[in-house]
């Protein structure tokens, strides 16, 4: 008589736990692989240190943390920053002088307007949620689809975009050169004077001056009293669940691309819009469908609604959806609450 093996005493792995571990491992592996693949495109710590770190302040922080501390920018030209700030708030950059950069990116609201999509000249509607500009200087690419490689390239995009400022460089230069004080300022700050390139550079230089440290940065630099117990618990959960696989580095994101729907389809059951195609619109490669630049989480508590399609109105819902679609798990409400508490500590402590 054949004896059958009795499996009743054999320990069995918890399927949910296995899926969770695999999700975290996969997310971390994809993030690391992408960073390694794109390492040449990402500024090094030494490059950051030239204009971002305070004098004499070495990069780093608490040992072994996936997030690096942010410092106030140093080494920038004050005259160019001032010109960029003026242009950032100048509606003459738009064809009908109705909107400025600050219209869609108000600095007192976290650098984003809080709308699902932003209105352009004549009431035209964009197709994607406006991201914050407060720490755009630390992104390795600009725009959700990463089509702009530099801040300068990004700064010039909306000016000539027909659904945003709908202007031309000839129109912009004619209006700005008629302003003798502004023209004199550019002549003093730039050898070339007032040109499309110097306008883009001034706007970019201003944006480089915007990143400001948060309470969490104080904690990273050794201030044990900077975080409350529930905020620190939220940070530990943020790491434990694998959120830091993509949201890491000095900008808590913004340094790699990732597919939206790694573990569970986000776009299933609906016809994707052009904006939903993400980086595919730039490269035309099938593997880039629904791939987006991972957004920075700095000031995230101030910049609802969330995602490229503004589908999450509240931060709690955004965290819940990230757990489901990117990590393959349904996060407990208590975990969500603590992670959200941590995310609030990423708000800049000083106005730019």
Helices and strands as residue ranges (DSSP letters): H 15-37, G 39-41, H 45-51, H 78-88, G 91-93, H 101-104, G 107-109, G 121-123, G 136-138, H 151-160, H 169-177, H 180-189, H 196-208, H 215-220, H 229-240, G 243-245, E 257-259, G 275-277, H 280-283, G 286-288, E 291-293, G 300-302, H 315-325, H 333-344
